[in-house]
Amino acid sequence: MLIYAPDAELASRLDRLMWTWPATGFVPHCSTGDAVAPETPVLISGDDETADVPILLNLSADCPPHFASFERLLEVVGAEEAEREPARARFRLYKSRGYAVASHDLARDSG
């Protein structure tokens, strides 16, 4: 999986969290430019680098410039309206290009 996090602060925070939380659940990860990237299951990138992985997790408010080169794209949409409107625009873009889009409302599904 490639995690697209163009905000350097977010990428750094994510990197730290993946090393420490939960304490017994370390997720092997590194940046796409790291020497061990080809053997690492989770990669973090802030630019339009692609990787030989099937899944892209978008943590940007914008559409990733290279999303079409992945088999699957995951988006996380927060509950705040400021996060929801950019997500709606990305959703419309994906739909207009003919991609099958599935939504999962975790807040609704958990209750």
N, CA, C and O atoms as CSV, one atom per row, in Angstrom:
chain,resi,resn,atom,element,x,y,z
A,1,MET,N,N,0.838,-1.171,0.000
A,1,MET,CA,C,0.000,0.000,0.000
A,1,MET,C,C,0.888,1.241,0.000
A,1,MET,O,O,1.911,1.297,0.682
A,2,LEU,N,N,0.474,2.222,-0.773
A,2,LEU,CA,C,1.141,3.524,-0.753
A,2,LEU,C,C,0.196,4.520,-0.098
A,2,LEU,O,O,-0.959,4.651,-0.501
A,3,ILE,N,N,0.689,5.211,0.903
A,3,ILE,CA,C,-0.082,6.260,1.563
A,3,ILE,C,C,0.381,7.585,0.984
A,3,ILE,O,O,1.542,7.968,1.126
A,4,TYR,N,N,-0.545,8.282,0.327
A,4,TYR,CA,C,-0.242,9.578,-0.277
A,4,TYR,C,C,-0.530,10.664,0.749
A,4,TYR,O,O,-1.690,10.941,1.053
A,5,ALA,N,N,0.519,11.279,1.282
A,5,ALA,CA,C,0.406,12.317,2.300
A,5,ALA,C,C,1.305,13.487,1.914
A,5,ALA,O,O,2.426,13.589,2.410
A,6,PRO,N,N,0.830,14.375,1.032
A,6,PRO,CA,C,1.684,15.477,0.566
A,6,PRO,C,C,1.990,16.526,1.631
A,6,PRO,O,O,2.929,17.306,1.472
A,7,ASP,N,N,1.221,16.559,2.703
A,7,ASP,CA,C,1.511,17.463,3.803
A,7,ASP,C,C,2.634,16.837,4.631
A,7,ASP,O,O,2.437,15.789,5.247
A,8,ALA,N,N,3.802,17.466,4.650
A,8,ALA,CA,C,4.988,16.900,5.317
A,8,ALA,C,C,4.742,16.650,6.803
A,8,ALA,O,O,5.222,15.656,7.349
A,9,GLU,N,N,4.006,17.532,7.455
A,9,GLU,CA,C,3.725,17.357,8.882
A,9,GLU,C,C,2.847,16.123,9.109
A,9,GLU,O,O,3.085,15.350,10.036
A,10,LEU,N,N,1.839,15.943,8.266
A,10,LEU,CA,C,0.976,14.767,8.369
A,10,LEU,C,C,1.771,13.491,8.107
A,10,LEU,O,O,1.619,12.511,8.836
A,11,ALA,N,N,2.603,13.489,7.093
A,11,ALA,CA,C,3.422,12.320,6.776
A,11,ALA,C,C,4.346,11.966,7.944
A,11,ALA,O,O,4.507,10.791,8.276
A,12,SER,N,N,4.940,12.959,8.552
A,12,SER,CA,C,5.828,12.733,9.688
A,12,SER,C,C,5.056,12.200,10.892
A,12,SER,O,O,5.514,11.277,11.567
A,13,ARG,N,N,3.896,12.773,11.159
A,13,ARG,CA,C,3.071,12.309,12.279
A,13,ARG,C,C,2.614,10.871,12.055
A,13,ARG,O,O,2.624,10.058,12.979
A,14,LEU,N,N,2.215,10.563,10.829
A,14,LEU,CA,C,1.804,9.207,10.481
A,14,LEU,C,C,2.962,8.230,10.667
A,14,LEU,O,O,2.782,7.140,11.212
A,15,ASP,N,N,4.142,8.621,10.216
A,15,ASP,CA,C,5.334,7.792,10.381
A,15,ASP,C,C,5.569,7.481,11.857
A,15,ASP,O,O,5.801,6.326,12.215
A,16,ARG,N,N,5.512,8.497,12.716
A,16,ARG,CA,C,5.722,8.291,14.153
A,16,ARG,C,C,4.654,7.373,14.740
A,16,ARG,O,O,4.965,6.475,15.523
A,17,LEU,N,N,3.406,7.597,14.365
A,17,LEU,CA,C,2.328,6.758,14.889
A,17,LEU,C,C,2.478,5.297,14.472
A,17,LEU,O,O,2.200,4.388,15.254
A,18,MET,N,N,2.911,5.084,13.255
A,18,MET,CA,C,3.055,3.713,12.789
A,18,MET,C,C,4.206,2.991,13.491
A,18,MET,O,O,4.257,1.761,13.477
A,19,TRP,N,N,5.114,3.724,14.094
A,19,TRP,CA,C,6.184,3.110,14.882
A,19,TRP,C,C,5.732,2.798,16.296
A,19,TRP,O,O,6.268,1.892,16.934
A,20,THR,N,N,4.749,3.543,16.793
A,20,THR,CA,C,4.455,3.463,18.229
A,20,THR,C,C,3.043,3.059,18.618
A,20,THR,O,O,2.832,2.661,19.764
A,21,TRP,N,N,2.073,3.140,17.728
A,21,TRP,CA,C,0.687,2.892,18.145
A,21,TRP,C,C,0.027,1.866,17.276
A,21,TRP,O,O,0.126,1.981,16.055
A,22,PRO,N,N,-0.633,0.876,17.806
A,22,PRO,CA,C,-0.528,0.485,19.212
A,22,PRO,C,C,0.836,-0.137,19.480
A,22,PRO,O,O,1.527,-0.570,18.558
A,23,ALA,N,N,1.202,-0.172,20.723
A,23,ALA,CA,C,2.555,-0.625,21.086
A,23,ALA,C,C,2.861,-2.032,20.593
A,23,ALA,O,O,4.021,-2.349,20.330
A,24,THR,N,N,1.858,-2.873,20.462
A,24,THR,CA,C,2.078,-4.255,20.008
A,24,THR,C,C,1.696,-4.455,18.550
A,24,THR,O,O,1.686,-5.588,18.069
A,25,GLY,N,N,1.385,-3.389,17.843
A,25,GLY,CA,C,0.899,-3.526,16.480
A,25,GLY,C,C,1.712,-2.778,15.446
A,25,GLY,O,O,1.136,-2.135,14.568
A,26,PHE,N,N,3.009,-2.838,15.518
A,26,PHE,CA,C,3.878,-2.142,14.573
A,26,PHE,C,C,3.513,-2.485,13.129
A,26,PHE,O,O,3.297,-3.650,12.798
A,27,VAL,N,N,3.448,-1.483,12.290
A,27,VAL,CA,C,3.193,-1.666,10.862
A,27,VAL,C,C,4.490,-1.335,10.120
A,27,VAL,O,O,4.928,-0.185,10.145
A,28,PRO,N,N,5.119,-2.323,9.456
A,28,PRO,CA,C,6.354,-2.038,8.714
A,28,PRO,C,C,6.074,-1.013,7.607
A,28,PRO,O,O,5.160,-1.194,6.803
A,29,HIS,N,N,6.855,0.041,7.576
A,29,HIS,CA,C,6.639,1.113,6.605
A,29,HIS,C,C,7.922,1.908,6.408
A,29,HIS,O,O,8.852,1.835,7.211
A,30,CYS,N,N,7.948,2.668,5.317
A,30,CYS,CA,C,9.063,3.575,5.043
A,30,CYS,C,C,8.624,4.499,3.903
A,30,CYS,O,O,7.524,4.365,3.366
A,31,SER,N,N,9.488,5.418,3.555
A,31,SER,CA,C,9.194,6.298,2.422
A,31,SER,C,C,9.511,5.575,1.121
A,31,SER,O,O,10.254,4.593,1.113
A,32,THR,N,N,8.950,6.060,0.031
A,32,THR,CA,C,9.166,5.412,-1.262
A,32,THR,C,C,10.628,5.453,-1.693
A,32,THR,O,O,11.063,4.593,-2.458
A,33,GLY,N,N,11.389,6.426,-1.221
A,33,GLY,CA,C,12.793,6.540,-1.606
A,33,GLY,C,C,13.742,5.720,-0.758
A,33,GLY,O,O,14.939,5.684,-1.042
A,34,ASP,N,N,13.248,5.068,0.262
A,34,ASP,CA,C,14.082,4.284,1.156
A,34,ASP,C,C,14.612,3.037,0.450
A,34,ASP,O,O,13.932,2.468,-0.404
A,35,ALA,N,N,15.815,2.619,0.804
A,35,ALA,CA,C,16.436,1.446,0.170
A,35,ALA,C,C,15.633,0.165,0.374
A,35,ALA,O,O,15.694,-0.739,-0.459
A,36,VAL,N,N,14.879,0.076,1.474
A,36,VAL,CA,C,14.102,-1.139,1.741
A,36,VAL,C,C,12.660,-1.051,1.225
A,36,VAL,O,O,11.858,-1.947,1.490
A,37,ALA,N,N,12.327,0.001,0.504
A,37,ALA,CA,C,10.959,0.183,0.001
A,37,ALA,C,C,10.434,-1.016,-0.790
A,37,ALA,O,O,9.271,-1.379,-0.615
A,38,PRO,N,N,11.236,-1.646,-1.651
A,38,PRO,CA,C,10.694,-2.781,-2.410
A,38,PRO,C,C,10.245,-3.960,-1.540
A,38,PRO,O,O,9.427,-4.770,-1.978
A,39,GLU,N,N,10.767,-4.066,-0.325
A,39,GLU,CA,C,10.402,-5.165,0.563
A,39,GLU,C,C,9.438,-4.747,1.670
A,39,GLU,O,O,9.117,-5.555,2.542
A,40,THR,N,N,8.975,-3.511,1.649
A,40,THR,CA,C,8.164,-2.979,2.733
A,40,THR,C,C,6.692,-2.902,2.317
A,40,THR,O,O,6.386,-2.387,1.242
A,41,PRO,N,N,5.776,-3.409,3.155
A,41,PRO,CA,C,4.371,-3.476,2.750
A,41,PRO,C,C,3.637,-2.144,2.710
A,41,PRO,O,O,2.664,-2.005,1.969
A,42,VAL,N,N,4.080,-1.157,3.491
A,42,VAL,CA,C,3.407,0.141,3.518
A,42,VAL,C,C,4.435,1.228,3.224
A,42,VAL,O,O,5.460,1.335,3.898
A,43,LEU,N,N,4.140,2.025,2.212
A,43,LEU,CA,C,5.024,3.123,1.812
A,43,LEU,C,C,4.311,4.445,2.029
A,43,LEU,O,O,3.090,4.528,1.899
A,44,ILE,N,N,5.069,5.471,2.357
A,44,ILE,CA,C,4.522,6.816,2.542
A,44,ILE,C,C,5.211,7.736,1.547
A,44,ILE,O,O,6.437,7.748,1.438
A,45,SER,N,N,4.402,8.510,0.820
A,45,SER,CA,C,4.957,9.440,-0.160
A,45,SER,C,C,4.164,10.735,-0.157
A,45,SER,O,O,2.950,10.739,0.044
A,46,GLY,N,N,4.866,11.821,-0.380
A,46,GLY,CA,C,4.221,13.119,-0.455
A,46,GLY,C,C,4.215,13.697,-1.856
A,46,GLY,O,O,3.744,14.816,-2.061
A,47,ASP,N,N,4.729,12.957,-2.822
A,47,ASP,CA,C,4.740,13.460,-4.192
A,47,ASP,C,C,4.050,12.460,-5.115
A,47,ASP,O,O,3.368,11.548,-4.648
A,48,ASP,N,N,4.224,12.627,-6.403
A,48,ASP,CA,C,3.486,11.782,-7.350
A,48,ASP,C,C,4.243,10.514,-7.733
A,48,ASP,O,O,4.008,9.939,-8.796
A,49,GLU,N,N,5.159,10.079,-6.854
A,49,GLU,CA,C,5.849,8.810,-7.079
A,49,GLU,C,C,4.844,7.671,-7.041
A,49,GLU,O,O,3.911,7.675,-6.238
A,50,THR,N,N,5.040,6.717,-7.902
A,50,THR,CA,C,4.234,5.510,-7.828
A,50,THR,C,C,5.105,4.399,-7.277
A,50,THR,O,O,6.324,4.538,-7.177
A,51,ALA,N,N,4.484,3.322,-6.931
A,51,ALA,CA,C,5.208,2.171,-6.399
A,51,ALA,C,C,4.538,0.930,-6.952
A,51,ALA,O,O,3.396,0.987,-7.409
A,52,ASP,N,N,5.224,-0.161,-6.913
A,52,ASP,CA,C,4.684,-1.412,-7.424
A,52,ASP,C,C,3.797,-2.055,-6.360
A,52,ASP,O,O,4.074,-3.157,-5.885
A,53,VAL,N,N,2.743,-1.360,-5.998
A,53,VAL,CA,C,1.764,-1.825,-5.016
A,53,VAL,C,C,0.368,-1.575,-5.590
A,53,VAL,O,O,0.192,-0.654,-6.387
A,54,PRO,N,N,-0.616,-2.371,-5.204
A,54,PRO,CA,C,-1.937,-2.232,-5.809
A,54,PRO,C,C,-2.845,-1.181,-5.179
A,54,PRO,O,O,-3.815,-0.758,-5.808
A,55,ILE,N,N,-2.552,-0.749,-3.950
A,55,ILE,CA,C,-3.493,0.099,-3.210
A,55,ILE,C,C,-2.881,1.454,-2.896
A,55,ILE,O,O,-1.729,1.551,-2.471
A,56,LEU,N,N,-3.677,2.501,-3.114
A,56,LEU,CA,C,-3.290,3.871,-2.777
A,56,LEU,C,C,-4.277,4.400,-1.740
A,56,LEU,O,O,-5.487,4.375,-1.964
A,57,LEU,N,N,-3.769,4.875,-0.611
A,57,LEU,CA,C,-4.585,5.522,0.411
A,57,LEU,C,C,-4.325,7.011,0.315
A,57,LEU,O,O,-3.203,7.464,0.544
A,58,ASN,N,N,-5.350,7.777,-0.020
A,58,ASN,CA,C,-5.211,9.216,-0.193
A,58,ASN,C,C,-5.501,9.940,1.117
A,58,ASN,O,O,-6.602,9.834,1.658
A,59,LEU,N,N,-4.517,10.672,1.625
A,59,LEU,CA,C,-4.708,11.496,2.817
A,59,LEU,C,C,-4.619,12.977,2.468
A,59,LEU,O,O,-4.351,13.812,3.332
A,60,SER,N,N,-4.843,13.289,1.218
A,60,SER,CA,C,-4.824,14.669,0.748
A,60,SER,C,C,-6.251,15.155,0.498
A,60,SER,O,O,-7.149,14.354,0.241
A,61,ALA,N,N,-6.449,16.451,0.573
A,61,ALA,CA,C,-7.754,17.025,0.222
A,61,ALA,C,C,-7.956,17.024,-1.282
A,61,ALA,O,O,-9.079,17.183,-1.762
A,62,ASP,N,N,-6.875,16.847,-2.028
A,62,ASP,CA,C,-6.936,16.847,-3.487
A,62,ASP,C,C,-6.877,15.426,-4.025
A,62,ASP,O,O,-6.500,14.487,-3.323
A,63,CYS,N,N,-7.252,15.298,-5.261
A,63,CYS,CA,C,-7.156,14.022,-5.948
A,63,CYS,C,C,-5.683,13.720,-6.206
A,63,CYS,O,O,-4.975,14.579,-6.732
A,64,PRO,N,N,-5.202,12.535,-5.855
A,64,PRO,CA,C,-3.795,12.220,-6.118
A,64,PRO,C,C,-3.529,12.259,-7.624
A,64,PRO,O,O,-4.323,11.727,-8.399
A,65,PRO,N,N,-2.446,12.868,-8.044
A,65,PRO,CA,C,-2.187,13.007,-9.479
A,65,PRO,C,C,-1.956,11.678,-10.194
A,65,PRO,O,O,-2.065,11.609,-11.418
A,66,HIS,N,N,-1.644,10.640,-9.457
A,66,HIS,CA,C,-1.278,9.357,-10.041
A,66,HIS,C,C,-2.236,8.227,-9.666
A,66,HIS,O,O,-1.873,7.054,-9.757
A,67,PHE,N,N,-3.460,8.572,-9.243
A,67,PHE,CA,C,-4.380,7.562,-8.737
A,67,PHE,C,C,-4.729,6.490,-9.758
A,67,PHE,O,O,-4.995,5.350,-9.377
A,68,ALA,N,N,-4.736,6.821,-11.031
A,68,ALA,CA,C,-5.141,5.863,-12.064
A,68,ALA,C,C,-4.150,4.719,-12.239
A,68,ALA,O,O,-4.478,3.718,-12.876
A,69,SER,N,N,-2.947,4.845,-11.686
A,69,SER,CA,C,-1.956,3.784,-11.844
A,69,SER,C,C,-2.074,2.704,-10.766
A,69,SER,O,O,-1.256,1.785,-10.725
A,70,PHE,N,N,-3.073,2.801,-9.902
A,70,PHE,CA,C,-3.274,1.818,-8.842
A,70,PHE,C,C,-4.552,1.024,-9.105
A,70,PHE,O,O,-5.487,1.522,-9.732
A,71,GLU,N,N,-4.578,-0.205,-8.622
A,71,GLU,CA,C,-5.767,-1.033,-8.785
A,71,GLU,C,C,-6.919,-0.548,-7.916
A,71,GLU,O,O,-8.087,-0.676,-8.284
A,72,ARG,N,N,-6.579,0.007,-6.763
A,72,ARG,CA,C,-7.599,0.413,-5.809
A,72,ARG,C,C,-7.174,1.698,-5.120
A,72,ARG,O,O,-6.002,1.889,-4.795
A,73,LEU,N,N,-8.148,2.577,-4.902
A,73,LEU,CA,C,-7.916,3.847,-4.215
A,73,LEU,C,C,-8.816,3.903,-2.997
A,73,LEU,O,O,-10.019,3.661,-3.095
A,74,LEU,N,N,-8.238,4.220,-1.851
A,74,LEU,CA,C,-9.002,4.379,-0.618
A,74,LEU,C,C,-8.965,5.847,-0.219
A,74,LEU,O,O,-7.927,6.503,-0.301
A,75,GLU,N,N,-10.106,6.343,0.210
A,75,GLU,CA,C,-10.222,7.720,0.682
A,75,GLU,C,C,-10.791,7.683,2.093
A,75,GLU,O,O,-11.671,6.874,2.385
A,76,VAL,N,N,-10.304,8.539,2.958
A,76,VAL,CA,C,-10.854,8.688,4.297
A,76,VAL,C,C,-11.461,10.079,4.363
A,76,VAL,O,O,-10.789,11.077,4.102
A,77,VAL,N,N,-12.745,10.132,4.715
A,77,VAL,CA,C,-13.442,11.416,4.762
A,77,VAL,C,C,-13.870,11.684,6.196
A,77,VAL,O,O,-14.568,10.874,6.806
A,78,GLY,N,N,-13.455,12.808,6.723
A,78,GLY,CA,C,-13.815,13.175,8.093
A,78,GLY,C,C,-15.250,13.649,8.198
A,78,GLY,O,O,-15.940,13.802,7.190
A,79,ALA,N,N,-15.688,13.877,9.405
A,79,ALA,CA,C,-17.059,14.286,9.666
A,79,ALA,C,C,-17.273,15.788,9.473
A,79,ALA,O,O,-18.411,16.235,9.326
A,80,GLU,N,N,-16.207,16.557,9.473
A,80,GLU,CA,C,-16.321,18.010,9.342
A,80,GLU,C,C,-16.668,18.399,7.910
A,80,GLU,O,O,-16.168,17.796,6.961
A,81,GLU,N,N,-17.516,19.398,7.756
A,81,GLU,CA,C,-17.935,19.841,6.424
A,81,GLU,C,C,-16.746,20.309,5.593
A,81,GLU,O,O,-16.737,20.134,4.375
A,82,ALA,N,N,-15.747,20.900,6.237
A,82,ALA,CA,C,-14.556,21.363,5.508
A,82,ALA,C,C,-13.821,20.202,4.844
A,82,ALA,O,O,-13.147,20.398,3.833
A,83,GLU,N,N,-13.940,19.017,5.390
A,83,GLU,CA,C,-13.322,17.830,4.800
A,83,GLU,C,C,-14.252,17.152,3.798
A,83,GLU,O,O,-13.791,16.517,2.849
A,84,ARG,N,N,-15.536,17.285,4.006
A,84,ARG,CA,C,-16.507,16.574,3.185
A,84,ARG,C,C,-16.649,17.170,1.782
A,84,ARG,O,O,-16.816,16.426,0.816
A,85,GLU,N,N,-16.587,18.484,1.655
A,85,GLU,CA,C,-16.774,19.091,0.330
A,85,GLU,C,C,-15.665,18.715,-0.645
A,85,GLU,O,O,-15.967,18.351,-1.781
A,86,PRO,N,N,-14.379,18.789,-0.245
A,86,PRO,CA,C,-13.331,18.314,-1.170
A,86,PRO,C,C,-13.503,16.828,-1.515
A,86,PRO,O,O,-13.220,16.416,-2.640
A,87,ALA,N,N,-13.961,16.035,-0.558
A,87,ALA,CA,C,-14.189,14.610,-0.818
A,87,ALA,C,C,-15.303,14.419,-1.843
A,87,ALA,O,O,-15.217,13.540,-2.700
A,88,ARG,N,N,-16.332,15.228,-1.759
A,88,ARG,CA,C,-17.424,15.152,-2.741
A,88,ARG,C,C,-16.908,15.495,-4.144
A,88,ARG,O,O,-17.303,14.870,-5.128
A,89,ALA,N,N,-16.028,16.487,-4.226
A,89,ALA,CA,C,-15.455,16.857,-5.530
A,89,ALA,C,C,-14.611,15.707,-6.089
A,89,ALA,O,O,-14.681,15.414,-7.283
A,90,ARG,N,N,-13.821,15.057,-5.239
A,90,ARG,CA,C,-13.036,13.908,-5.697
A,90,ARG,C,C,-13.965,12.776,-6.142
A,90,ARG,O,O,-13.724,12.137,-7.167
A,91,PHE,N,N,-15.005,12.535,-5.386
A,91,PHE,CA,C,-15.995,11.502,-5.718
A,91,PHE,C,C,-16.582,11.756,-7.109
A,91,PHE,O,O,-16.678,10.844,-7.931
A,92,ARG,N,N,-16.974,13.009,-7.359
A,92,ARG,CA,C,-17.547,13.364,-8.673
A,92,ARG,C,C,-16.529,13.139,-9.796
A,92,ARG,O,O,-16.886,12.658,-10.872
A,93,LEU,N,N,-15.276,13.484,-9.547
A,93,LEU,CA,C,-14.234,13.273,-10.550
A,93,LEU,C,C,-14.078,11.791,-10.868
A,93,LEU,O,O,-14.047,11.403,-12.036
A,94,TYR,N,N,-13.980,10.970,-9.841
A,94,TYR,CA,C,-13.825,9.525,-10.054
A,94,TYR,C,C,-15.025,8.968,-10.828
A,94,TYR,O,O,-14.855,8.191,-11.768
A,95,LYS,N,N,-16.223,9.364,-10.433
A,95,LYS,CA,C,-17.431,8.890,-11.120
A,95,LYS,C,C,-17.455,9.354,-12.576
A,95,LYS,O,O,-17.830,8.587,-13.462
A,96,SER,N,N,-17.060,10.600,-12.828
A,96,SER,CA,C,-17.085,11.133,-14.196
A,96,SER,C,C,-16.104,10.410,-15.109
A,96,SER,O,O,-16.286,10.389,-16.326
A,97,ARG,N,N,-15.067,9.819,-14.529
A,97,ARG,CA,C,-14.094,9.061,-15.312
A,97,ARG,C,C,-14.463,7.579,-15.430
A,97,ARG,O,O,-13.714,6.784,-15.996
A,98,GLY,N,N,-15.627,7.225,-14.887
A,98,GLY,CA,C,-16.130,5.871,-15.049
A,98,GLY,C,C,-15.677,4.861,-14.013
A,98,GLY,O,O,-15.868,3.660,-14.201
A,99,TYR,N,N,-15.083,5.319,-12.929
A,99,TYR,CA,C,-14.641,4.394,-11.893
A,99,TYR,C,C,-15.831,3.949,-11.041
A,99,TYR,O,O,-16.727,4.743,-10.754
A,100,ALA,N,N,-15.835,2.703,-10.647
A,100,ALA,CA,C,-16.848,2.195,-9.719
A,100,ALA,C,C,-16.473,2.697,-8.331
A,100,ALA,O,O,-15.373,2.440,-7.843
A,101,VAL,N,N,-17.391,3.409,-7.706
A,101,VAL,CA,C,-17.115,4.016,-6.416
A,101,VAL,C,C,-18.056,3.409,-5.377
A,101,VAL,O,O,-19.269,3.364,-5.578
A,102,ALA,N,N,-17.494,2.950,-4.280
A,102,ALA,CA,C,-18.284,2.408,-3.173
A,102,ALA,C,C,-18.025,3.261,-1.944
A,102,ALA,O,O,-16.886,3.637,-1.666
A,103,SER,N,N,-19.081,3.562,-1.214
A,103,SER,CA,C,-18.962,4.358,0.004
A,103,SER,C,C,-19.305,3.492,1.210
A,103,SER,O,O,-20.183,2.631,1.152
A,104,HIS,N,N,-18.594,3.741,2.295
A,104,HIS,CA,C,-18.851,3.042,3.547
A,104,HIS,C,C,-18.894,4.080,4.652
A,104,HIS,O,O,-17.876,4.699,4.963
A,105,ASP,N,N,-20.061,4.277,5.247
A,105,ASP,CA,C,-20.213,5.234,6.352
A,105,ASP,C,C,-19.962,4.489,7.646
A,105,ASP,O,O,-20.861,3.830,8.168
A,106,LEU,N,N,-18.762,4.585,8.163
A,106,LEU,CA,C,-18.394,3.849,9.370
A,106,LEU,C,C,-19.172,4.308,10.598
A,106,LEU,O,O,-19.445,3.504,11.489
A,107,ALA,N,N,-19.532,5.587,10.659
A,107,ALA,CA,C,-20.321,6.086,11.781
A,107,ALA,C,C,-21.703,5.446,11.767
A,107,ALA,O,O,-22.212,5.045,12.814
A,108,ARG,N,N,-22.293,5.350,10.626
A,108,ARG,CA,C,-23.615,4.741,10.489
A,108,ARG,C,C,-23.545,3.226,10.667
A,108,ARG,O,O,-24.406,2.636,11.318
A,109,ASP,N,N,-22.528,2.602,10.093
A,109,ASP,CA,C,-22.417,1.142,10.126
A,109,ASP,C,C,-22.028,0.592,11.493
A,109,ASP,O,O,-22.239,-0.592,11.756
A,110,SER,N,N,-21.466,1.421,12.368
A,110,SER,CA,C,-21.008,0.918,13.668
A,110,SER,C,C,-22.110,0.893,14.713
A,110,SER,O,O,-21.944,0.275,15.765
A,111,GLY,N,N,-23.207,1.537,14.450
A,111,GLY,CA,C,-24.243,1.649,15.467
A,111,GLY,C,C,-25.276,0.645,15.345
A,111,GLY,O,O,-26.214,0.626,16.143
